[in-house]
Amino acid sequence: MKKYLSMKKRVMLGLSMMAMLTVTVAPLRAEEEKPTGDFTTAVLNKYVWRGYELNRNSIVIQPSMTIGYKGFAANFWGNDDTKAYDPGTTGYNGTWNETDLTLSYSKTVGPVNIGGGYIYYSLAPLNISAPDRQDSQELFGTIALNTLLSPTLTIYKEIDHYRNWYFLLGISHAIEFNKMMSLKLAASAGYLLSTDVSTYPKFDSNALATTDKFSNFHDGTVSASLPIKVSNYITITPTASFIFPLSGDAKNEIKGTGLAGTVTPAERDNSFVVGGVLASFTF
């Protein structure tokens, strides 16, 4: 099992490296195109990733830091579960259980934005008594149209331990009230194509794994957020999302892989409401 303390040390080291990088690129501000930075912390009631429930009855804190320059970007993201659900105990401990590194490049060509990149997921157990989780690596490519609803298609390919393809189609629209406030609406749909039955099997109607691979529409999300620009650099954003399965297969799988809210897998949750607030500093 990975040590939580060492995980935190790795995160702090990564943040320190990014801070040094920020100092290093500061002299480049004199050039025509300046480096950009975004430091965001989200406080949410739940962590749900691609439809999967990764915490229960606790608050999660998710810091993120992005440095970009001339289309290139590096992002560190983490998840701190303040009260990690453990069905085997009555007292729950907080744990930092995920750190992600994303390297990407994007370019706009006329009305089209294209890009791609690499993601490394450093994964720790979801709670003290949970089994260790293998780290994951993904390659991804994305294409977006700068038109009505900004349709965006992103294709992810896992290349490490959880072999699958994941296709995500999203749309979004912003309504600007004034220079300080706007309403952002978004929706997305994901399709999961498993290439490894041991990590992404199909589940039956009792939410139990079968010997078939999962291949079907997976999770949908509708969300609304209200960015409030406090200053030129600081934005506060209340946000809310509803996440739900897009097929019967997905409903069974999400229940079967969810945290044990009940002894019977078929009685577990399969849709979730996620809400909270984000605080961002950008330059």
C-alpha positions, 0 to 999 in steps of 0.5 A, spaced: 500 500 500 502 506 498 504 511 504 499 517 504 505 521 507 509 520 501 504 522 496 503 528 500 510 529 499 510 528 492 505 533 491 508 538 495 515 537 491 511 538 484 507 544 487 514 547 488 517 545 481 511 549 478 513 555 483 520 555 480 518 554 473 513 560 474 519 564 477 523 561 471 519 564 465 517 570 468 523 574 464 519 572 458 513 577 460 517 582 455 516 578 449 509 579 445 506 572 448 506 572 455 506 565 459 499 564 463 498 561 469 491 558 473 491 556 480 484 553 482 482 550 488 475 546 488 471 544 494 465 539 492 461 535 496 463 529 492 468 526 487 465 523 481 470 521 475 466 519 468 460 516 472 464 513 478 463 514 485 470 515 488 467 518 495 461 518 499 458 523 505 465 527 505 467 533 502 473 533 497 478 539 496 481 539 489 487 544 488 489 545 481 495 549 478 496 550 470 502 554 467 501 555 459 505 558 454 504 558 446 499 553 446 503 548 451 500 547 458 502 543 464 497 541 469 498 538 476 491 536 480 489 533 486 484 530 490 484 530 498 478 526 501 477 529 508 473 523 510 474 517 506 469 512 506 471 506 509 465 500 510 470 497 515 470 502 520 466 507 524 471 513 524 473 515 517 480 518 516 482 524 511 486 522 505 490 525 499 488 519 494 490 522 487 495 526 483 494 527 476 499 530 471 497 533 464 501 535 459 498 538 453 498 542 446 493 546 443 492 550 436 487 554 433 486 553 425 480 558 423 474 555 426 477 549 429 481 548 435 485 541 435 490 539 441 492 533 444 496 530 450 498 525 456 495 524 463 499 520 468 494 518 474 498 517 481 493 513 485 492 511 492 487 507 496 481 510 497 481 509 504 486 506 509 483 499 508 482 499 501 486 495 496 492 499 493 490 502 486 495 501 480 497 508 477 494 510 470 496 513 463 492 516 458 494 519 451 488 524 448 486 528 442 481 533 442 477 537 436 473 543 438 469 548 433 468 555 435 461 555 433 454 555 437 455 551 443 462 549 442 461 542 440 468 538 443 470 531 442 475 528 446 478 521 445 482 518 451 486 511 450 489 508 456 496 505 455 497 502 462 493 498 467 486 499 465 486 498 458 480 502 454 478 507 450 473 513 452 470 518 447 467 524 450 462 529 446 461 536 450 457 542 448 457 549 452 454 556 452 455 562 456 450 567 458 454 574 460 450 578 465 455 583 465 463 584 466 463 581 472 458 575 472 456 570 467 452 563 467 455 557 463 451 551 461 454 545 459 453 538 457 457 531 455 456 524 454 461 519 454 462 512 451 466 507 454 470 501 450 473 496 454 479 492 451 480 488 458 475 484 461 479 484 468 479 492 469 472 494 465 468 488 465 460 488 463 456 488 469 449 484 469 442 486 472 445 484 479 450 489 478 455 483 478 461 483 473 461 478 467 466 475 463 464 480 457 468 487 456 464 493 457 462 497 450 456 502 451 454 509 452 457 510 459 455 517 463 452 523 462 453 530 465 449 536 465 452 542 469 451 550 471 456 554 473 456 562 475 463 565 475 464 571 479 470 576 477 472 579 484 478 582 480 482 582 474 485 576 477 480 572 482 474 569 480 469 565 485 465 560 481 459 556 484 457 550 480 452 544 480 452 538 476 448 532 475 451 525 473 447 519 470 448 513 466 447 513 459 445 506 458 442 500 462 449 497 462 452 503 465 447 503 470 449 496 472 456 497 472 456 504 476 452 500 481 457 494 481 463 499 482 460 504 487 462 504 494 458 500 498 452 504 501 449 497 501 451 490 502 447 489 495 450 492 489 444 492 485 441 497 491 447 502 490 447 509 487 448 510 480 446 517 479 449 523 483 449 531 484 455 534 485 456 541 487 461 546 491 465 552 489 471 554 486 476 559 487 481 561 482 487 566 481 489 567 473 494 571 470 
